[in-house]
Amino acid sequence: MKLSEINQNQNQNNPTTFLDVIGILYREKWIIIITTLLGSIGILLYAFISIRLPPEKSYLPNYFIPQAHVLINETTDGGVTDMLKSAGLGNLAGLAGISTTGGPTAVGLAQKISTTNTFLDKIAEEFDYYGKYKLYGNIFQKTIARGMIRNALIISSDPGSGMLTIGYVSIDRELGTRIVNSIVERLEEEFANISADKNKTQLILIEKRLKDIETEMLYLQGEIDMLQEKYNTFDLVALVKEQATKLASLRKEILQKSFEIDTYAGYTTSDDAVLRKLKIERDSLKANIKKLEQGYSEAGVIFPPEKELPDLLLQHTKLKGELSVKRKIYETLAQQYELVKLQVESVQPTFQIYEKATVPEMKAGPSRPKMCIIVAGISFFFSILLAFIVSYIKRVLKDKDSVRRIKGINNEP
């Protein structure tokens, strides 16, 4: 047996000890030191340059996460599921992946709404994502803008407190703050629109009906005023009654006067002075009756003809009656309106902005010291691995039999 084979068998029979490992590390210490130093210096330069570059051009810029806090009310009227059902949007709960058997449904709905294409398009248009990121002309400009917002948006919830936290990752702290506040305001608006339940619908219908009745009341009152202005009186009914009373009284008087004339004519001649006086009085009564029957004007007051009195009184009474009915309906609806309004205002909103986002003073990341420590550690462990590899290669190269085998393999046809 050759000497090299004997040494190889001895090496195989003698397992590597801890001292052997220490020896290898000591012999290759410069590899460990240089590799670790190169890795550490490299990551330090990498981190330093990333700080010095403007955020828009930096490959590792500082980023900020402005956050807004929203209070989610899941207990009022059975939570957002009942809210959707009362608004006739029960199917939306299923489309949004919301369980109708309870649970944190408002959180799920907020997350679903905030990531819909329509919602994201509004945010992109408001903050000009297409111009800011040079997306105009790109056939996928909307898809790219949606993805940017969706990836930067962070929504988390705390079931214990019922608080929803909405954040946005951005290298521009002020822009990120405005985006977060716009998102929570739009979400609040969306929830308010969804919560327009039957009470609010009823409120709108009552408001419309009140306006219609008010218009009808103004029309009826205008018709009554026109009648009263036509006859220059504030009380048309009193005028008609007065005229009817006068006519009845005059007719009664003329009957009595005619009876007196007929009675007196049987006892005297036709040229009797008393008889002539009675006839003159009768003729005067007839003239007054004719005057009232045909209508006349006196001191600015117009007395209508007798034949118009029934229709005039009927028209006035009808207008007054309709106006009275409209007023009663208006009063009833006004009371109902106030009751429904109280019911709507007493319902606690599901989505309440507790605290809007403020411009963050400190960055959220990246943690460059932590990154430097990790890379330095990785460099150190890699240098150890490299030291073992180099040591193994050196040992193989010192073994003539191994070198001969390698050369033989390389020389094979």
C-alpha positions as CSV (number, residue, x, y, z in Angstrom):
1,M,0.0,0.0,0.0
2,K,1.3,3.5,-0.9
3,L,2.1,6.1,1.7
4,S,-0.5,8.5,0.4
5,E,-3.2,5.8,0.7
6,I,-2.1,5.1,4.3
7,N,-2.3,8.8,5.2
8,Q,-5.7,9.0,3.6
9,N,-7.0,6.1,5.5
10,Q,-5.6,7.5,8.7
11,N,-7.3,10.9,8.0
12,Q,-10.6,9.1,7.3
13,N,-10.3,7.1,10.5
14,N,-9.5,10.2,12.6
15,P,-12.6,12.4,12.9
16,T,-12.2,16.2,12.9
17,T,-11.9,17.6,16.4
18,F,-12.7,21.0,17.8
19,L,-9.1,21.9,17.9
20,D,-8.8,21.1,14.1
21,V,-11.7,23.6,13.5
22,I,-9.9,26.2,15.6
23,G,-6.7,25.5,13.7
24,I,-8.4,25.9,10.3
25,L,-10.0,29.2,11.4
26,Y,-6.6,30.5,12.8
27,R,-4.8,29.6,9.6
28,E,-7.4,31.3,7.4
29,K,-7.9,34.2,9.8
30,W,-7.1,36.8,7.1
31,I,-9.8,35.5,4.9
32,I,-12.3,35.9,7.7
33,I,-11.1,39.3,8.7
34,I,-10.9,40.7,5.1
35,T,-14.2,39.2,4.0
36,T,-16.0,40.5,7.1
37,L,-14.4,44.0,6.7
38,L,-15.3,44.1,3.0
39,G,-18.9,43.2,3.8
40,S,-19.2,45.7,6.7
41,I,-17.5,48.5,4.7
42,G,-19.7,47.8,1.7
43,I,-23.0,47.9,3.6
44,L,-21.9,51.1,5.4
45,L,-21.1,52.8,2.1
46,Y,-24.4,51.4,0.7
47,A,-26.3,52.9,3.7
48,F,-24.5,56.2,3.7
49,I,-25.0,56.8,0.0
50,S,-28.7,56.0,0.2
51,I,-29.0,58.7,2.9
52,R,-27.2,61.3,0.9
53,L,-29.2,60.8,-2.3
54,P,-32.6,62.6,-2.7
55,P,-35.6,60.4,-1.8
56,E,-36.8,60.3,-5.4
57,K,-33.4,59.0,-6.6
58,S,-32.3,56.9,-3.6
59,Y,-32.3,53.2,-4.0
60,L,-33.1,52.9,-0.3
61,P,-35.0,56.0,0.7
62,N,-36.5,56.8,4.1
63,Y,-40.2,56.0,4.2
64,F,-42.9,57.3,6.5
65,I,-46.2,55.8,7.5
66,P,-48.8,58.5,8.5
67,Q,-51.7,56.8,10.2
68,A,-55.4,57.8,10.9
69,H,-57.5,56.1,13.5
70,V,-61.1,55.3,12.9
71,L,-63.7,54.0,15.4
72,I,-65.8,51.1,14.1
73,N,-69.2,50.7,15.7
74,E,-70.2,47.0,15.3
75,T,-73.0,47.0,18.0
76,T,-75.5,49.6,16.6
77,D,-78.4,47.8,15.0
78,G,-76.4,44.6,14.5
79,G,-73.4,46.2,12.8
80,V,-72.8,47.0,9.2
81,T,-74.6,43.9,7.9
82,D,-77.9,45.2,9.2
83,M,-77.0,48.6,7.9
84,L,-76.5,47.1,4.4
85,K,-79.8,45.1,4.7
86,S,-81.8,48.2,5.8
87,A,-80.4,50.1,2.8
88,G,-81.4,47.3,0.4
89,L,-77.7,46.3,-0.2
90,G,-77.6,43.0,1.6
91,N,-76.0,41.4,-1.4
92,L,-73.1,43.7,-1.1
93,A,-72.1,42.1,2.2
94,G,-71.7,38.7,0.4
95,L,-69.8,40.3,-2.5
96,A,-67.4,41.9,0.0
97,G,-66.8,38.6,1.7
98,I,-68.6,39.8,4.9
99,S,-70.3,37.2,7.1
100,T,-73.9,37.9,7.8
101,T,-73.8,35.9,11.0
102,G,-71.8,38.6,12.9
103,G,-68.2,39.4,13.4
104,P,-66.0,42.4,12.5
105,T,-67.9,43.1,9.3
106,A,-67.3,46.8,9.1
107,V,-63.5,46.2,9.1
108,G,-63.9,43.8,6.2
109,L,-66.1,46.2,4.3
110,A,-63.7,49.1,4.9
111,Q,-60.8,47.0,3.6
112,K,-62.9,45.9,0.6
113,I,-64.1,49.4,-0.3
114,S,-60.6,50.9,0.0
115,T,-59.1,48.4,-2.5
116,T,-61.8,48.6,-5.1
117,N,-60.8,49.9,-8.5
118,T,-63.3,52.8,-8.4
119,F,-62.1,53.9,-5.0
120,L,-58.4,53.7,-6.0
121,D,-59.0,55.5,-9.3
122,K,-60.5,58.5,-7.3
123,I,-57.3,58.6,-5.1
124,A,-55.1,58.4,-8.2
125,E,-56.9,61.2,-9.9
126,E,-57.0,63.4,-6.8
127,F,-53.2,63.2,-6.3
128,D,-52.2,63.0,-10.0
129,Y,-50.5,59.6,-9.9
130,Y,-50.5,59.5,-13.7
131,G,-48.5,62.7,-14.0
132,K,-46.3,62.3,-10.9
133,Y,-45.1,58.9,-12.0
134,K,-45.2,59.6,-15.7
135,L,-47.9,57.0,-16.5
136,Y,-49.7,59.0,-19.2
137,G,-49.6,57.2,-22.5
138,N,-49.1,53.8,-20.8
139,I,-51.9,51.4,-21.7
140,F,-51.8,50.0,-18.2
141,Q,-51.6,53.4,-16.4
142,K,-54.7,52.7,-14.2
143,T,-53.6,49.2,-13.3
144,I,-50.2,50.5,-12.3
145,A,-51.5,53.4,-10.3
146,R,-54.0,51.1,-8.5
147,G,-51.2,48.6,-7.7
148,M,-49.0,51.4,-6.2
149,I,-51.8,52.6,-3.9
150,R,-52.9,49.2,-3.0
151,N,-49.4,48.0,-2.1
152,A,-48.7,51.2,0.0
153,L,-52.0,51.0,1.9
154,I,-52.0,49.4,5.3
155,I,-55.2,48.7,7.2
156,S,-55.2,47.0,10.6
157,S,-57.7,46.6,13.3
158,D,-57.9,46.1,17.0
159,P,-61.0,43.9,17.9
160,G,-60.7,44.8,21.6
161,S,-61.1,48.5,21.1
162,G,-63.0,48.5,17.9
163,M,-60.3,50.8,16.4
164,L,-59.3,50.7,12.7
165,T,-55.9,52.0,11.8
166,I,-55.3,53.2,8.2
167,G,-51.7,54.0,7.1
168,Y,-49.9,54.7,3.9
169,V,-46.3,54.0,3.1
170,S,-44.7,57.0,1.4
171,I,-41.2,58.6,1.0
172,D,-43.0,62.0,1.0
173,R,-44.4,62.4,4.5
174,E,-46.7,65.3,3.7
175,L,-48.1,63.7,0.6
176,G,-48.7,60.4,2.5
177,T,-50.5,62.3,5.2
178,R,-52.9,63.9,2.7
179,I,-53.5,60.6,1.0
180,V,-54.4,58.9,4.3
181,N,-56.8,61.7,5.3
182,S,-58.4,61.6,1.8
183,I,-58.9,57.9,2.1
184,V,-60.6,58.0,5.5
185,E,-62.8,60.9,4.4
186,R,-63.9,59.0,1.3
187,L,-64.5,55.9,3.4
188,E,-66.6,57.9,5.8
189,E,-68.6,59.3,2.9
190,E,-69.0,55.7,1.4
191,F,-70.3,54.4,4.8
192,A,-72.6,57.4,5.1
193,N,-74.1,56.6,1.7
194,I,-74.5,53.0,2.5
195,S,-76.2,53.8,5.8
196,A,-78.9,55.8,4.0
197,D,-81.5,53.3,5.3
198,K,-85.3,53.5,5.2
199,N,-85.5,56.2,7.9
200,K,-83.4,58.5,5.8
201,T,-85.3,57.6,2.7
202,Q,-88.5,58.3,4.6
203,L,-87.1,61.6,5.7
204,I,-86.3,62.6,2.1
205,L,-89.8,61.6,1.0
206,I,-91.4,63.6,3.8
207,E,-89.3,66.7,3.0
208,K,-90.4,66.5,-0.6
209,R,-94.1,66.1,0.4
210,L,-93.8,69.0,2.8
211,K,-92.5,71.2,0.0
212,D,-95.3,70.0,-2.4
213,I,-98.0,70.8,0.2
214,E,-96.4,74.1,1.0
215,T,-96.6,75.0,-2.7
216,E,-100.3,73.9,-2.8
217,M,-101.1,76.0,0.3
218,L,-99.5,79.0,-1.2
219,Y,-101.6,78.5,-4.4
220,L,-104.8,78.1,-2.5
221,Q,-104.1,81.2,-0.3
222,G,-103.3,83.1,-3.5
223,E,-106.7,82.2,-5.0
224,I,-108.4,83.3,-1.8
225,D,-106.5,86.6,-1.8
226,M,-107.4,87.2,-5.4
227,L,-111.1,86.8,-4.6
228,Q,-110.9,89.1,-1.7
229,E,-108.9,91.7,-3.7
230,K,-111.5,91.5,-6.5
231,Y,-114.3,92.6,-4.1
232,N,-111.9,94.7,-2.0
233,T,-112.8,93.0,1.3
234,F,-110.9,91.0,3.9
235,D,-113.9,88.7,4.6
236,L,-115.7,87.6,1.6
237,V,-118.1,85.4,3.5
238,A,-119.2,88.3,5.7
239,L,-119.7,90.4,2.6
240,V,-121.9,87.8,1.0
241,K,-123.9,87.2,4.2
242,E,-124.4,90.9,4.6
243,Q,-125.7,91.3,1.1
244,A,-128.0,88.3,1.4
245,T,-129.3,89.6,4.7
246,K,-130.0,93.0,3.1
247,L,-131.8,91.4,0.3
248,A,-133.9,89.3,2.6
249,S,-134.7,92.4,4.8
250,L,-135.6,94.5,1.8
251,R,-137.9,91.8,0.3
252,K,-139.6,91.5,3.7
253,E,-140.1,95.2,3.8
254,I,-141.5,95.5,0.3
255,L,-144.0,92.7,1.1
256,Q,-145.1,94.6,4.1
257,K,-145.2,97.9,2.1
258,S,-147.2,96.3,-0.7
259,F,-149.7,94.9,1.9
260,E,-150.0,98.4,3.5
261,I,-150.6,99.9,0.0
262,D,-153.3,97.3,-0.9
263,T,-155.0,97.7,2.4
264,Y,-154.9,101.5,2.4
265,A,-156.0,101.8,-1.3
266,G,-159.3,100.2,-0.4
267,Y,-160.2,103.2,1.8
268,T,-158.9,106.1,-0.2
269,T,-158.5,107.5,-3.6
270,S,-155.5,107.1,-5.9
271,D,-154.3,110.7,-5.4
272,D,-154.1,110.4,-1.7
273,A,-150.9,111.9,-0.3
274,V,-150.3,109.0,2.1
275,L,-150.9,106.5,-0.6
276,R,-148.4,108.2,-2.9
277,K,-145.9,108.3,-0.1
278,L,-146.3,104.5,0.5
279,K,-145.8,103.9,-3.3
280,I,-142.7,106.0,-3.4
281,E,-141.3,104.0,-0.4
282,R,-142.2,100.8,-2.2
283,D,-140.5,101.9,-5.4
284,S,-137.4,102.9,-3.4
285,L,-137.3,99.4,-1.9
286,K,-137.6,97.9,-5.4
287,A,-134.7,100.0,-6.6
288,N,-132.6,99.0,-3.7
289,I,-133.5,95.3,-4.3
290,K,-132.7,95.6,-8.0
291,K,-129.4,97.3,-7.1
292,L,-128.4,94.5,-4.9
293,E,-129.6,91.8,-7.4
294,Q,-127.5,93.3,-10.2
295,G,-124.5,94.2,-8.0
296,Y,-122.9,97.5,-7.3
297,S,-119.8,99.3,-6.0
298,E,-119.8,101.6,-3.0
299,A,-116.8,103.2,-1.2
300,G,-114.4,100.8,-3.0
301,V,-116.3,97.7,-1.9
302,I,-117.8,95.7,-4.7
303,F,-121.1,93.9,-4.0
304,P,-121.5,91.0,-6.4
305,P,-124.8,90.3,-8.2
306,E,-127.2,88.0,-6.3
307,K,-127.0,85.2,-8.9
308,E,-123.2,85.0,-8.3
309,L,-123.5,84.8,-4.5
310,P,-124.0,81.0,-4.3
311,D,-121.1,80.2,-6.7
312,L,-118.9,82.8,-5.0
313,L,-119.6,81.5,-1.6
314,L,-119.2,77.9,-2.7
315,Q,-115.8,78.7,-4.4
316,H,-114.6,80.6,-1.3
317,T,-115.7,77.8,1.1
318,K,-114.1,75.2,-1.1
319,L,-110.8,77.0,-1.2
320,K,-110.9,77.6,2.5
321,G,-111.8,73.9,3.2
322,E,-108.9,72.7,1.0
323,L,-106.5,75.1,2.6
324,S,-107.6,73.9,6.1
325,V,-107.1,70.3,5.0
326,K,-103.6,71.0,3.6
327,R,-102.7,72.8,6.8
328,K,-103.7,69.8,8.9
329,I,-101.7,67.4,6.6
330,Y,-98.7,69.8,6.8
331,E,-98.8,69.9,10.6
332,T,-99.0,66.1,10.7
333,L,-96.2,65.6,8.3
334,A,-94.1,68.2,10.1
335,Q,-94.5,66.3,13.4
336,Q,-93.6,63.0,11.6
337,Y,-90.6,64.7,10.0
338,E,-89.2,65.7,13.4
339,L,-89.7,62.2,14.8
340,V,-88.0,60.6,11.9
341,K,-85.2,63.2,12.1
342,L,-84.6,62.3,15.7
343,Q,-84.5,58.6,14.9
344,V,-81.9,59.3,12.1
345,E,-79.8,61.5,14.3
346,S,-79.9,59.1,17.3
347,V,-78.3,56.3,15.2
348,Q,-74.6,56.1,15.9
349,P,-72.6,56.1,12.7
350,T,-70.7,52.9,12.0
351,F,-67.6,54.7,10.7
352,Q,-66.3,57.6,12.8
353,I,-63.0,59.3,12.2
354,Y,-61.4,59.4,15.7
355,E,-58.1,61.0,14.7
356,K,-56.9,62.2,11.3
357,A,-53.3,61.5,10.2
358,T,-50.6,64.1,11.1
359,V,-47.3,64.5,9.4
360,P,-44.9,62.0,11.1
361,E,-41.8,63.4,12.6
362,M,-39.8,60.1,12.5
363,K,-39.2,57.7,9.7
364,A,-40.8,54.2,9.8
365,G,-37.8,52.7,8.0
366,P,-35.5,51.4,6.8
367,S,-33.5,50.5,9.9
368,R,-30.0,51.0,8.5
369,P,-28.1,50.1,11.7
370,K,-30.0,46.8,11.9
371,M,-29.3,46.2,8.2
372,C,-25.6,46.9,8.7
373,I,-25.5,44.5,11.7
374,I,-27.2,41.7,9.8
375,V,-25.0,42.1,6.7
376,A,-21.9,42.2,8.9
377,G,-23.0,39.0,10.6
378,I,-23.8,37.3,7.3
379,S,-20.3,38.4,6.0
380,F,-18.7,36.9,9.1
381,F,-20.4,33.5,8.8
382,F,-19.8,33.5,5.0
383,S,-16.1,34.2,5.7
384,I,-16.0,31.2,8.0
385,L,-17.5,29.0,5.3
386,L,-15.1,30.4,2.8
387,A,-12.2,29.7,5.2
388,F,-13.3,26.0,5.4
389,I,-13.6,25.8,1.6
390,V,-10.1,27.3,1.1
391,S,-8.6,25.1,3.7
392,Y,-10.1,22.0,2.0
393,I,-8.8,23.1,-1.4
394,K,-5.3,23.6,0.1
395,R,-5.4,20.1,1.7
396,V,-6.6,18.5,-1.5
397,L,-3.8,20.3,-3.5
398,K,-1.2,19.0,-1.0
399,D,-2.4,15.4,-1.6
400,K,-0.4,14.1,-4.6
401,D,-2.9,11.3,-5.2
402,S,-5.8,13.7,-5.3
403,V,-3.9,16.0,-7.7
404,R,-3.1,13.0,-9.9
405,R,-6.7,12.0,-10.0
406,I,-7.8,15.6,-10.9
407,K,-5.2,15.7,-13.7
408,G,-6.3,12.3,-14.8
409,I,-9.9,13.4,-15.0
410,N,-9.0,16.5,-16.9
411,N,-6.8,14.4,-19.3
412,E,-9.5,11.9,-20.1
413,P,-10.6,12.0,-23.7
